[in-house]
Amino acid sequence: MTAPTLATITAKVHAGERLTAEDALALFLEPDLLAVGQLANRVREKRHGDRTYFNKNMRVEVTNVCVASCLFCSFAKLEAHMPGAHTMSLEQAWHELSSRMDDPPSEVHVVNGLHPGLPFSYYEELIQGYKRIKPDVHMKCFTGVEIHFFAQHYGMSVREVLERLVAAGLDSLPGGGAEIFHPEVRKRISDDKATGDEWLEVHRVAHSMGMRSNATMLYGHIETFEHRVHHLLELRKLQDETKGFQAFIPLAFHPDGNGMKNLPAPTAVDDLRTLAVSRLVLDNFEHIKAYWVSSTPKIAQVALRFGADDIDGTIVHETIYHAAGSTSPQGLSYGDLVRLIREAGRTPVERDTLYNVVREFAPNEVPEAAMKVRDRKAQKHLAVLP
């Protein structure tokens, strides 16, 4: 069988045909990165034009105590008394939102370690408290790994866990914890938490209940391109079945302070290629997100021409990636995000968590940076006028 070429893959994309595993692998191996990016950009623009989405969100990690010992994690502490371990009281966690009510986020995103010593009621009360502070805030909480842990640890089914959390005010699930689904890799990097199949099952159940969720892939460590392709196809298969995923977020591995610190981090080329291939393979995902915390704001800007249509949000306070050496800011302002998108030649669109449009900005004819230069030149000329 003849191996796929970029020309044959391009023809399939233009004809609206679904790419195969062989096609996906060929895209990962294609030397011409810009051609792969251009193809992904065509798909992105066919779906979204110049629109690029972002939202006003905040991250809260209430505990980093975790029974799992993932090699790639610089965030978790195995026991509550270890140096650097923390668990917020409910009042401390709620203060993260109440202190920002002068300019409140529309979404609170909560992810944590797998703490063995907290009662399940802690998580229910956590969500209820946020809803008391801001009743319309969207609670996007707990990865598929966390939900699976809750079910095992507290003696419930996944559905029972989700039903109780939804009753408390849970609105959707984030996409974290997916890592790499293939058991060859997962057994080596995260053997003591939910398997790939168990992560997928949590999202299957959530979708059957009418919930929406996101999906991720942690790339750039010990996995091969074949493992990445397997991961993408597993997500595509579940999306065919449930249609419950909203966005896919490739997450770049960061090596500092963890069990794989001897490995190099992914390059910018790998970041952009992975986003582009994801856009081309995940034909049933509406949105591909360039998570600026993971890739840096600068790479996220370029990614808006490599298939990404979403740049995430304000974040406010992220600790998981920063524990692993991320040099990205802890948060970006609303104006920062608008500027990043405009300088990339795209139209900023503020959204809520479910991609309902909150505000769409007028498109600029010239990028923001060019406008600044033009304005400075105008001011200089004005200064010398009589």
KAVENSUL-V282445 format. One record per backbone hydrogen bond with DSSP energy under -0.5 kcal/mol. NH is the residue of the N-H (numbers start at 1). CO is the residue of the C=O. Records with the same first field share a line. If there is no record, write none. Layout:
NH->CO, CO
//
This chain:
9->5
10->6
11->7
12->8
13->9
14->10
15->11
16->13
17->12
24->20
25->21
26->22
27->23
28->24
29->25
30->26
33->31
36->32
37->33
38->34
39->35
40->36
41->37
42->38
43->39
44->40
45->41
46->42
47->43
48->44
49->45
51->48
52->347
53->309
54->349
55->312
57->55
58->107
59->315
60->109
62->60
64->86
65->86
66->77
67->114
71->189
73->70
77->64
82->79
85->82
88->62
93->89
94->90
95->91
96->92, 93
97->93, 94
98->94
99->95
100->97
101->98
103->100
104->101
106->56
107->56
108->138
109->58, 107
110->108, 140
111->60, 109
113->63
115->113
118->115
122->119
123->119, 120
124->120
125->121
126->122
127->123
128->124
129->125
130->126
131->127
132->128
133->129
134->130
137->134
138->106
139->137
140->108, 138
141->139, 172
142->110
144->176
147->143
148->144
149->145
150->146
151->147
152->148
153->149
154->150
155->151
156->151
161->157
162->158
163->159
164->160
165->161
166->162
167->163
168->164
169->165, 166
170->165
171->139
172->139
173->212
178->175
185->182
186->182
187->183
188->185
189->185
190->186
193->190
196->181
199->195
200->196
201->197
202->198
203->199
204->200
205->201
206->202
207->203
208->204
209->205, 206
210->207
211->206
212->171
213->244
214->173
215->247
216->175
217->249
218->179
219->217, 251
228->224
229->225
230->226
231->227
232->228
233->229
234->230
235->231
236->232
237->233
238->234
239->235
240->236
241->237
242->238
243->239
246->213
248->287
249->215
250->289
251->217
252->250
253->219
256->324
258->255
259->71
260->71
261->258
263->260
266->253
271->267
272->268
273->269
274->270
275->271
276->272
277->273
278->274
279->275
280->276
281->277
282->278
283->281
285->282
286->284
287->246
289->248
290->310
291->289
292->290, 311
294->291
295->291
296->292
300->296
301->297
302->298
303->299
304->300, 301
305->302
306->303
308->303
309->288
310->288
311->53
314->55
316->314
317->315
318->330
323->319
324->320, 321
325->322
326->321
332->314
337->333
338->334
339->335
340->336
341->337
342->338
343->339
344->340
345->342
346->341
347->50
348->346
349->52
350->359
351->54
352->356
355->352
358->350
359->350
361->348, 359
371->367
372->368
373->369
374->370
375->371
376->372
377->373
378->374
379->375
380->376
381->377
382->378
383->379
384->380, 381
385->382
//
